[in-house]
Amino acid sequence: MAKHHQIVIVGGGTAGVTVAALLLRRGGKNGRKNGRLNGNGNGHLNGHHNGHLDIAIVEPSDKHYYQPAWTLVGAGVYDAQKTVRPEAKVIPEGVVWIKERCASFQPEQNQITLGNGETVTYDYLVVAPGIQLDWDKVKGLRETLGKNGVCSNYSFETAPYTFECIKNLKKGKAIFHSPHTPVKCGGAPHKIMYIAADYFRKHGVLDDIDIQYWSGGTRLFAVEKYEKTLLKVVERGHIKLNFHQKLEEIDGERKRARFVGIGEHNKGVETWVEFDMIHVTPPQSAPDFIKSSPLANSAGWVDVHINTLQHNKYKNVFSLGDGAALPTSKTGAAVRKQAPVVVENLLSLMRGEPLTASYNGYTSCPLVTGYGKLVLAEFDYSNQPRETFPFDQSKERFDMYVLKKELLPRFYWRGMVKGIV
Ligand SMILES: Cc1cc2nc3c(=O)[nH]c(=O)nc-3n(C[C@H](O)[C@H](O)[C@H](O)COP(=O)(O)OP(=O)(O)OC[C@H]3O[C@@H](n4cnc5c(N)ncnc54)[C@H](O)[C@@H]3O)c2cc1C
């Protein structure tokens, strides 16, 4: 017989766990680790069940990562082991953990199918699967990643090697790459470049290293206020910028990378670039099991209303985080603002009330511009700054670096994933 839970959350990463914890705080705790309390399996959307919620998280991984610190791991100033915790310790007490992957969705039947073939039905579904790293879309990348000077902060396993590459480079060419696709944390592909430039400068080798940025994008940063500062940092590091470039192939043995032009002016033009080190950000897309599901929009992301975060077709489905079709920069900071909106609107729906909570596209990117320097970019759907502090956040500051390195990780583990947002 199919398992049933009142609320099923797909994905136990930043978004999934934060929503579960917030639901318990705002919607009541069932006080039991296992078992079903209130699910009725008939798809009824009403009924708040006396404040007791029966929540399950579907998550195959037994590890939970604090990914924002991987930039600092690559910079050599943060212990990678501090970015990982057992998933079992992060899933809130009172939530059932289904340790399996979700393979497919049957929203007409309020049902999902797991990787092991079992099904789970729900009254409400929250989809928080993150984004997919398409390492194999760059020929030769997987084979050479972690050696030959090819590094990436985009995984727990490979981030420490980034610092090895930076530390060992005394002269030559350092390439930093950003793909032509959406990515999580749009700042991460270039933050590590500013850090590297600062490291080279501090160790007296900056003049001997040719730093180049090769990007599939059209500009350095979407918000002019912050981009202005970043362009000064670029100048300080003598960094050469190349846009409209798609990374097609890496030949690790010969230490060269092949880019192809994707702009009007350079379409199809092929360039082999030699390197001594290259930091690669893998192309990214919606997870395949989302792309192929009835929940996806034409681009593959979970098709939700950009303000209410409710699915545009299936009203008992919500989505947030990197996998949702939200036209803003995909960050954990964005999730922090999305989670309360999902929770409030979901609880309103359960009570049969109108959905009043609204997400404005808020996102934040702590742009590390060197050791001890950070520009805290905060903006919304219209790329307008939405700053928290009463000073000009486009200026590089030491206290904002301390915020990123010391305070935000603590806030994440002690606050956010416990439903304090
Ligand atoms: C190098 C780097 C630097 C970053 N820097 C910052 C930063 O400075 N500030 C910031 O705010 N954000 C930053 N981020 C982004 C931030 O980590 C993400 O935006 C955030 O984790 C998104 O949360 P999520 O829950 O959508 O995805 P995730 O946290 O990635 O979680 C997705 C979860 O879904 C699970 N899953 C996948 N497939 C399935 C399936 N089939 N069934 C069930 N579960 C599944 C995964 O195992 C995972 O646990 C950075 C990310 C990286 C990689």
Ligand as a Chemical Component Dictionary entry (heavy atoms), coordinates in Angstrom:
data_LIG
# 
_chem_comp.id                   LIG 
_chem_comp.type                 NON-POLYMER 
_chem_comp.pdbx_formal_charge   0 
_chem_comp.three_letter_code    LIG 
# 
loop_
_chem_comp_atom.comp_id 
_chem_comp_atom.atom_id 
_chem_comp_atom.alt_atom_id 
_chem_comp_atom.type_symbol 
_chem_comp_atom.charge 
_chem_comp_atom.model_Cartn_x 
_chem_comp_atom.model_Cartn_y 
_chem_comp_atom.model_Cartn_z 
_chem_comp_atom.pdbx_ordinal 
LIG C1  C1  C 0 30.392 27.303 -4.618 1  
LIG C2  C2  C 0 29.059 27.801 -4.130 2  
LIG C3  C3  C 0 28.984 29.032 -3.492 3  
LIG C4  C4  C 0 27.767 29.519 -3.035 4  
LIG N1  N1  N 0 27.751 30.706 -2.371 5  
LIG C5  C5  C 0 26.589 31.154 -1.849 6  
LIG C6  C6  C 0 26.563 32.332 -1.050 7  
LIG O1  O1  O 0 27.603 32.963 -0.826 8  
LIG N2  N2  N 0 25.390 32.756 -0.550 9  
LIG C7  C7  C 0 24.229 32.067 -0.779 10 
LIG O2  O2  O 0 23.183 32.479 -0.288 11 
LIG N3  N3  N 0 24.203 30.946 -1.553 12 
LIG C8  C8  C 0 25.347 30.463 -2.066 13 
LIG N4  N4  N 0 25.353 29.291 -2.801 14 
LIG C9  C9  C 0 24.076 28.712 -3.252 15 
LIG C10 C10 C 0 23.296 27.893 -2.219 16 
LIG O3  O3  O 0 24.094 26.876 -1.697 17 
LIG C11 C11 C 0 22.066 27.308 -2.909 18 
LIG O4  O4  O 0 21.378 28.345 -3.578 19 
LIG C12 C12 C 0 21.128 26.631 -1.922 20 
LIG O5  O5  O 0 21.767 25.516 -1.349 21 
LIG C13 C13 C 0 19.824 26.216 -2.614 22 
LIG O6  O6  O 0 19.035 25.398 -1.795 23 
LIG P1  P1  P 0 18.174 24.203 -2.439 24 
LIG O7  O7  O 0 17.524 23.529 -1.300 25 
LIG O8  O8  O 0 17.367 24.719 -3.568 26 
LIG O9  O9  O 0 19.271 23.230 -3.088 27 
LIG P2  P2  P 0 20.300 22.308 -2.287 28 
LIG O10 O10 O 0 20.675 22.916 -0.996 29 
LIG O11 O11 O 0 21.378 22.004 -3.263 30 
LIG O12 O12 O 0 19.473 20.993 -1.960 31 
LIG C14 C14 C 0 18.859 20.175 -2.920 32 
LIG C15 C15 C 0 18.612 18.813 -2.277 33 
LIG O13 O13 O 0 17.774 18.026 -3.130 34 
LIG C16 C16 C 0 18.248 16.711 -3.088 35 
LIG N5  N5  N 0 17.809 15.979 -4.277 36 
LIG C17 C17 C 0 18.343 16.033 -5.517 37 
LIG N6  N6  N 0 17.697 15.179 -6.322 38 
LIG C18 C18 C 0 16.712 14.604 -5.571 39 
LIG C19 C19 C 0 15.716 13.631 -5.855 40 
LIG N7  N7  N 0 15.607 13.050 -7.042 41 
LIG N8  N8  N 0 14.872 13.285 -4.855 42 
LIG C20 C20 C 0 14.982 13.841 -3.611 43 
LIG N9  N9  N 0 15.921 14.758 -3.297 44 
LIG C21 C21 C 0 16.776 15.120 -4.276 45 
LIG C22 C22 C 0 19.763 16.860 -2.990 46 
LIG O14 O14 O 0 20.389 15.681 -2.499 47 
LIG C23 C23 C 0 19.892 18.031 -2.054 48 
LIG O15 O15 O 0 19.988 17.644 -0.706 49 
LIG C24 C24 C 0 26.574 28.767 -3.241 50 
LIG C25 C25 C 0 26.648 27.510 -3.876 51 
LIG C26 C26 C 0 27.882 27.016 -4.303 52 
LIG C27 C27 C 0 27.947 25.676 -4.969 53 
# 
loop_
_chem_comp_bond.comp_id 
_chem_comp_bond.atom_id_1 
_chem_comp_bond.atom_id_2 
_chem_comp_bond.value_order 
_chem_comp_bond.pdbx_ordinal 
LIG C1  C2  SING 1  
LIG C2  C3  SING 2  
LIG C2  C26 DOUB 3  
LIG C3  C4  DOUB 4  
LIG C4  N1  SING 5  
LIG C4  C24 SING 6  
LIG N1  C5  DOUB 7  
LIG C5  C6  SING 8  
LIG C5  C8  SING 9  
LIG C6  O1  DOUB 10 
LIG C6  N2  SING 11 
LIG N2  C7  SING 12 
LIG C7  O2  DOUB 13 
LIG C7  N3  SING 14 
LIG N3  C8  DOUB 15 
LIG C8  N4  SING 16 
LIG N4  C9  SING 17 
LIG N4  C24 SING 18 
LIG C9  C10 SING 19 
LIG C10 O3  SING 20 
LIG C10 C11 SING 21 
LIG C11 O4  SING 22 
LIG C11 C12 SING 23 
LIG C12 O5  SING 24 
LIG C12 C13 SING 25 
LIG C13 O6  SING 26 
LIG O6  P1  SING 27 
LIG P1  O7  DOUB 28 
LIG P1  O8  SING 29 
LIG P1  O9  SING 30 
LIG O9  P2  SING 31 
LIG P2  O10 DOUB 32 
LIG P2  O11 SING 33 
LIG P2  O12 SING 34 
LIG O12 C14 SING 35 
LIG C14 C15 SING 36 
LIG C15 O13 SING 37 
LIG C15 C23 SING 38 
LIG O13 C16 SING 39 
LIG C16 N5  SING 40 
LIG C16 C22 SING 41 
LIG N5  C17 SING 42 
LIG N5  C21 SING 43 
LIG C17 N6  DOUB 44 
LIG N6  C18 SING 45 
LIG C18 C19 SING 46 
LIG C18 C21 DOUB 47 
LIG C19 N7  SING 48 
LIG C19 N8  DOUB 49 
LIG N8  C20 SING 50 
LIG C20 N9  DOUB 51 
LIG N9  C21 SING 52 
LIG C22 O14 SING 53 
LIG C22 C23 SING 54 
LIG C23 O15 SING 55 
LIG C24 C25 DOUB 56 
LIG C25 C26 SING 57 
LIG C26 C27 SING 58 
# 
